[in-house]
Each structure stands twice: as C-alpha cells, then as structure tokens.
C-alpha cells in the first residue's frame, strides 16, 4: 500500500459543518424562492415600522397644534370644551375612566378565562369540552355594537340588585357607595368589557395549556401529585407567558373599546370616588361621541387624546414583553 494512502487513512475525519455554518454557506447560493421570501419578510417588517412611525408622527403633529391652543392644562384639566375661544380641554377624566374600566375588566376576565381554559383542557370530558370551546369561539366573533345593545337593554336594568348588595355590605369603603342613580357607571362598563375580552383570553390560554408536554404531567402524576397539583406545578408555569400575552390582547381591546362603552356609560366630565356612581368617560368613547360634531380645533384635541391612548397601549405592550422576558425560564419555548 502506498505511504500517502496510509497517511490519508490514518487522518481523523473532518468535522461536519454545523447548521449555523450551513445556513451561512447557503446564503450566497440560495434559491430564487428563498431570496423572494426573504425580501418579502424583510419588507413586511420594515413596512410595519414605517406605518407605526407615520401614525406616531401624524398624531404628534396634530396633537401639538391642539395643545398649543389649549387654555387649560392638557393633563389635569377636568373639562372638555373645544368650542370656547380659546379652547379648554384636558384628559384627566378620560385617563382615569379608561384605566379604571380596564382594571375592573381585567380583574374579572382573567381569572374566569384561565379557569374556563383549564376546565376545557383538563377537567371537562371531550363531549362537553368541544361545545364549550365552540361557544367561546362564537362569543369572540360578536360585534361590539351588539354587546353594547345587550348591555344597555339587558345588563343595565339587571344591575340594580348587585348595586344594592354592594352598597349594603361594602358601601362603607366608599368605592361601592351607591346613591341610587342609574347603574350606568364604571363598574357596569368594566363588567361589559370583561364579557367582551373573556373569549380572547380564554382561547389563547386554552391553546397554550394544550401545548404542555404530556411527559411533564405524567411525571407529576407518577410522583403522587393530584390533578390540581399537576395544574399548579406543571401546567400553569408552562403557560404563564402565554396567559400574560393573552391578557395583554384582552387589555388592548378593553382600552380601545368604543361603541359598547358609549352605549352603556352616562358620560360626564368628573371623577367619581365610587364605581357605582354614573359618570366618567374613556378615550375611545369620547372620540366616538364628539368627533362627528367637532370643529377643526376639536378634532385636533381628540387626536391629542388618541395620542395618549396610543402611548398607553405601547407602554402596556412593552410592560408585557418585559414581564415575559423576566420569566422566560418558565415559558413553553424553554420547557
């Protein structure tokens, strides 16, 4: 045998390139379809950023025109009168109403939605889980104006008993003090918003809980855990980030809901200490009710309030991403 052949045979085999190296080598020699898909994906991402930047620039420009003519303090004024000369308007009442109604909706909707999702995925028999999931999907497709009409014609007249009970047992707190007015208050709005966002949170949470690896649940059962302990130690930690994302989706709808709130709420520009007293307002409801009859300065003022809602939405989404990033060790992707 040749010496050169023996030396070649004695050499160790060359290492195979990793997937990352293969991807780098294939970049320059990719197929036309890959290049088209890469260009479309990159262009879509850039287009989204351009659209967001254009919206922010438009809102900021029109808001600056309105705020420069405002005779009051835009952040603290408890009045909205853009027909005066000079106009006087502020967002204090709108910001308070938007935050309070959304907090009430989330406090009601998130626990109920997670409980329904766990019931469908881990407790209900298959014959029952399918119809319940189907009904939840149908609720997500109902238009908001239908919810608003139902809230005005059905929910509001039947809230009197609940308001009386809250006033009798919790009225001493001041938050649930009721003076006997029409139940068109922030609590009613929060309950209606909770019903509206419940399907969104339930559907996303249900799909997240279905992705829990079967091995995790079987391992917990093998160690002697009960069904509730399996859910608490294996299912909920795995789907925590997904539940947070679902909650943020629901919160986004609650923050921007318009017609349902405008149909149920009796808007007044004051802040009530009690959730049961009529009055208050939200950004979206105020824009929808005043935009058609507003002057040019009034529309700029409404756009300024829309800019505040835009900023609040960005902050909420950023906070959700930060929470998920801090607890990424519990996310399904890393399980």
Helices and strands as residue ranges (DSSP letters): H 3-10, H 19-27, H 32-69, E 80-81, E 88-89, H 92-118, I 119-123, H 126-140, H 144-150, I 151-155, G 156-159, H 160-170, G 171-173, H 186-210, H 214-222, H 227-230, I 231-235, H 236-256, H 259-264, H 283-290, H 296-326, G 328-330, G 332-334
